[in-house]
Amino acid sequence: MTKYRKLSHSVYHCNYHVVFTPKYRYRILEGKVKEIVE
């Protein structure tokens, strides 16, 4: 699959950036979940 997607009148490229912001400061992500997220 190519980097850019094409429609009849346009070409586009989408990227996603997810930011996880917990409400409280204690550690929520531990163990394997922490490794996957990093």
Residue pairs with C-beta under 8 A, 6 or more apart in sequence:
3 13
4 11
4 12
4 13
5 11
5 12
5 13
5 14
20 29
20 37
22 28
29 37
